[in-house]
Amino acid sequence: MLGGVLLALHAWAQDRPLIHGTVTGVLDGDTLRIQLVTGPTVVRLAHIDAPEYRQPGGREARAALHEHVIGQEVALNVFSRDENGWLVAVAYFANENLNGWMVKQGHAWAYRPDADDPDYCVWENGARLLKRGLWAREEWLAPWEWRQGGKGKAIRYTDYREATTASCIAEMQAI
C-alpha cells in the first residue's frame, strides 16, 4: 500500500511544472538557498541525505555542491515542504539531476526514509564500490543515524560495510 502511495506521489511531482531559480547559497550537502522570482527560499534536496557539516564528510559535501552550482540557475521539481517550511525538491542543473549527482559523487546517501526511486540506491552503490567521496573513509555513518544518535555519540549504528543496491532498496521499501 505504502509503495503505491509513494509511486503516486512521485508521479504527481513529476507532472508538476518546474520552478526556476538561482543558487545563492549552499547550507550543507543537501540544502540550497535559491532566489526565485517570488523571493528567496531554502530547498532541501529530496531523496538524499548528505553528512551534516560537523559530521565526517560534511564539509566536503557542502564544498562539492557549492563549487558545482553556486550562482547557477537550477530547475526544481517540488514534492512538498518540510517541517521548517523549506521546499523539498529534485533540483536539475544543466539537465542533470543534482540530487543524483551528489550521490554519484559520493557526497550523499540515498535517504532510505524518503527516497522512492531505486536509482538512488544504484548510484550510491556505484559510488561506494568506487570509493568516491565519503565512501573513501573507513567508517560510514548514515547522517540520519548521526543526528538521531546525538550528533555521533550513540553507542550503536547500522553497519553499512556490506550494503548493496538490493539492501538499500529493501530498506526503502521497509520504511
One Martini backbone bead per residue (centre of mass of N, CA, C, O) as a GRO file, in nm:
protein
  175
    1MET     BB    1   0.060   0.061  -0.024
    2LEU     BB    2   0.293   0.262   0.018
    3GLY     BB    3   0.422   0.225  -0.261
    4GLY     BB    4   0.177   0.342  -0.417
    5VAL     BB    5   0.185   0.621  -0.287
    6LEU     BB    6   0.473   0.694  -0.372
    7LEU     BB    7   0.428   0.666  -0.677
    8ALA     BB    8   0.205   0.878  -0.697
    9LEU     BB    9   0.372   1.114  -0.584
   10HIS     BB   10   0.597   1.099  -0.794
   11ALA     BB   11   0.415   1.144  -1.042
   12TRP     BB   12   0.298   1.413  -0.952
   13ALA     BB   13   0.571   1.567  -0.936
   14GLN     BB   14   0.653   1.523  -1.239
   15ASP     BB   15   0.392   1.693  -1.349
   16ARG     BB   16   0.508   1.937  -1.250
   17PRO     BB   17   0.620   2.232  -1.272
   18LEU     BB   18   0.898   2.403  -1.306
   19ILE     BB   19   1.125   2.576  -1.097
   20HIS     BB   20   1.310   2.873  -1.117
   21GLY     BB   21   1.658   2.940  -1.009
   22THR     BB   22   1.913   3.079  -0.797
   23VAL     BB   23   2.208   3.005  -0.652
   24THR     BB   24   2.314   3.164  -0.332
   25GLY     BB   25   2.340   2.893  -0.151
   26VAL     BB   26   2.512   2.660   0.083
   27LEU     BB   27   2.447   2.488   0.372
   28ASP     BB   28   2.475   2.194   0.251
   29GLY     BB   29   2.472   1.880   0.083
   30ASP     BB   30   2.116   1.925   0.089
   31THR     BB   31   2.116   2.259   0.090
   32LEU     BB   32   1.950   2.542  -0.054
   33ARG     BB   33   1.975   2.869  -0.177
   34ILE     BB   34   1.703   3.040  -0.346
   35GLN     BB   35   1.625   3.250  -0.620
   36LEU     BB   36   1.322   3.363  -0.687
   37VAL     BB   37   1.083   3.555  -0.817
   38THR     BB   38   0.931   3.550  -0.522
   39GLY     BB   39   1.203   3.477  -0.377
   40PRO     BB   40   1.350   3.349  -0.118
   41THR     BB   41   1.477   3.010  -0.056
   42VAL     BB   42   1.463   2.681   0.076
   43VAL     BB   43   1.629   2.367  -0.029
   44ARG     BB   44   1.563   2.031  -0.012
   45LEU     BB   45   1.703   1.743  -0.113
   46ALA     BB   46   1.562   1.484  -0.239
   47HIS     BB   47   1.648   1.144  -0.144
   48ILE     BB   48   1.875   1.275   0.038
   49ASP     BB   49   2.182   1.244   0.256
   50ALA     BB   50   2.405   1.442   0.400
   51PRO     BB   51   2.645   1.519   0.575
   52GLU     BB   52   2.702   1.689   0.826
   53TYR     BB   53   2.910   1.943   0.880
   54ARG     BB   54   3.030   1.793   1.158
   55GLN     BB   55   3.056   1.555   0.989
   56PRO     BB   56   3.208   1.332   0.828
   57GLY     BB   57   3.203   1.488   0.500
   58GLY     BB   58   3.043   1.761   0.518
   59ARG     BB   59   3.238   1.972   0.398
   60GLU     BB   60   3.276   1.830   0.125
   61ALA     BB   61   2.981   1.835   0.036
   62ARG     BB   62   2.941   2.138   0.040
   63ALA     BB   63   3.176   2.212  -0.154
   64ALA     BB   64   3.078   2.054  -0.402
   65LEU     BB   65   2.806   2.199  -0.435
   66HIS     BB   66   2.910   2.485  -0.449
   67GLU     BB   67   3.101   2.452  -0.695
   68HIS     BB   68   2.871   2.347  -0.895
   69VAL     BB   69   2.610   2.587  -0.829
   70ILE     BB   70   2.699   2.857  -0.774
   71GLY     BB   71   2.509   3.096  -0.955
   72GLN     BB   72   2.308   2.896  -1.069
   73GLU     BB   73   2.067   2.758  -1.260
   74VAL     BB   74   1.764   2.600  -1.151
   75ALA     BB   75   1.547   2.320  -1.141
   76LEU     BB   76   1.231   2.247  -0.977
   77ASN     BB   77   1.092   1.951  -0.825
   78VAL     BB   78   0.825   1.972  -0.627
   79PHE     BB   79   0.690   1.791  -0.343
   80SER     BB   80   0.733   1.982  -0.077
   81ARG     BB   81   0.725   2.049   0.269
   82ASP     BB   82   0.875   2.095   0.554
   83GLU     BB   83   0.894   2.166   0.895
   84ASN     BB   84   1.041   2.455   0.799
   85GLY     BB   85   0.918   2.532   0.498
   86TRP     BB   86   1.078   2.386   0.301
   87LEU     BB   87   1.167   2.281   0.012
   88VAL     BB   88   1.109   1.972  -0.167
   89ALA     BB   89   1.355   1.862  -0.415
   90VAL     BB   90   1.440   1.828  -0.742
   91ALA     BB   91   1.740   1.916  -0.894
   92TYR     BB   92   1.839   2.098  -1.192
   93PHE     BB   93   2.154   2.089  -1.377
   94ALA     BB   94   2.213   2.078  -1.687
   95ASN     BB   95   2.009   1.821  -1.708
   96GLU     BB   96   2.078   1.733  -1.407
   97ASN     BB   97   2.056   1.544  -1.132
   98LEU     BB   98   2.170   1.675  -0.844
   99ASN     BB   99   2.107   1.462  -0.636
  100GLY     BB  100   2.245   1.232  -0.794
  101TRP     BB  101   2.524   1.361  -0.812
  102MET     BB  102   2.589   1.347  -0.509
  103VAL     BB  103   2.580   1.039  -0.498
  104LYS     BB  104   2.784   0.969  -0.728
  105GLN     BB  105   3.022   1.137  -0.572
  106GLY     BB  106   2.990   1.063  -0.251
  107HIS     BB  107   2.808   1.307  -0.080
  108ALA     BB  108   2.559   1.099  -0.061
  109TRP     BB  109   2.271   0.948   0.036
  110ALA     BB  110   2.027   0.737   0.032
  111TYR     BB  111   1.714   0.819   0.169
  112ARG     BB  112   1.531   0.582   0.298
  113PRO     BB  113   1.278   0.745   0.431
  114ASP     BB  114   1.229   0.906   0.125
  115ALA     BB  115   1.294   0.728  -0.096
  116ASP     BB  116   1.145   0.602  -0.434
  117ASP     BB  117   1.419   0.563  -0.602
  118PRO     BB  118   1.642   0.315  -0.700
  119ASP     BB  119   1.870   0.486  -0.829
  120TYR     BB  120   1.999   0.584  -0.564
  121CYS     BB  121   2.113   0.302  -0.493
  122VAL     BB  122   2.286   0.262  -0.741
  123TRP     BB  123   2.462   0.516  -0.703
  124GLU     BB  124   2.567   0.452  -0.423
  125ASN     BB  125   2.702   0.182  -0.490
  126GLY     BB  126   2.898   0.294  -0.699
  127ALA     BB  127   3.048   0.488  -0.507
  128ARG     BB  128   3.135   0.273  -0.306
  129LEU     BB  129   3.301   0.092  -0.505
  130LEU     BB  130   3.483   0.360  -0.588
  131LYS     BB  131   3.545   0.541  -0.338
  132ARG     BB  132   3.370   0.798  -0.310
  133GLY     BB  133   3.418   1.021  -0.096
  134LEU     BB  134   3.282   0.895   0.185
  135TRP     BB  135   3.373   0.597   0.082
  136ALA     BB  136   3.689   0.644   0.157
  137ARG     BB  137   3.624   0.582   0.429
  138GLU     BB  138   3.614   0.376   0.707
  139GLU     BB  139   3.350   0.521   0.808
  140TRP     BB  140   2.983   0.474   0.797
  141LEU     BB  141   2.757   0.737   0.876
  142ALA     BB  142   2.451   0.796   0.886
  143PRO     BB  143   2.294   1.094   0.917
  144TRP     BB  144   2.031   0.994   1.061
  145GLU     BB  145   2.198   0.857   1.293
  146TRP     BB  146   2.370   1.093   1.386
  147ARG     BB  147   2.133   1.270   1.477
  148GLN     BB  148   1.981   1.060   1.658
  149GLY     BB  149   2.266   1.002   1.832
  150GLY     BB  150   2.391   1.284   1.912
  151LYS     BB  151   2.614   1.360   1.711
  152GLY     BB  152   2.788   1.070   1.736
  153LYS     BB  153   2.711   0.932   2.047
  154ALA     BB  154   2.621   0.669   1.991
  155ILE     BB  155   2.659   0.324   2.033
  156ARG     BB  156   2.469   0.239   1.780
  157TYR     BB  157   2.509   0.129   1.440
  158THR     BB  158   2.485   0.080   1.121
  159ASP     BB  159   2.627  -0.160   0.905
  160TYR     BB  160   2.741  -0.058   0.568
  161ARG     BB  161   2.973  -0.246   0.444
  162GLU     BB  162   2.742  -0.459   0.301
  163ALA     BB  163   2.609  -0.287   0.112
  164THR     BB  164   2.349  -0.269  -0.135
  165THR     BB  165   2.119  -0.218  -0.358
  166ALA     BB  166   1.915  -0.421  -0.237
  167SER     BB  167   1.930  -0.322   0.061
  168CYS     BB  168   1.839  -0.035   0.005
  169ILE     BB  169   1.563  -0.099  -0.120
  170ALA     BB  170   1.456  -0.258   0.123
  171GLU     BB  171   1.464  -0.018   0.319
  172MET     BB  172   1.269   0.165   0.167
  173GLN     BB  173   1.024  -0.042   0.175
  174ALA     BB  174   1.015  -0.072   0.501
  175ILE     BB  175   0.936   0.244   0.573
   0.00000   0.00000   0.00000
